[in-house]
Amino acid sequence: MSDVKKARNKAISGFRVRVEHAIGGLKRFGIATEKCRNKDDKFNDQVMAISCGLWNYHLKCCRIRSWIEAVIRSFLIISQQV
């Protein structure tokens, strides 16, 4: 396989992994995976939108928490060196 095709496949597979992780995270809420017996299509769209919003909120909070932990670790390392 040529280097161009390898680079293209690597880019596509990296994107695919991110999409699959997003879908998996969305399914953790359960409501997006269960059969909804409501006849109104608009309700189904609202359920999916709320589930996506909750998952995005979860990801945002995790990023902030990991950033705060990294700052605290850096501060502790600096304070031990002094």
ABEGO torsion letter per residue (X at the ends): XBAAAAAAAAAAAAAAAAAAAAAAAAAAAGAAABBBABABAAAAAAAAAAAAAAAAAAAAAAAAAAAAAAAAAAAAAAAAAX
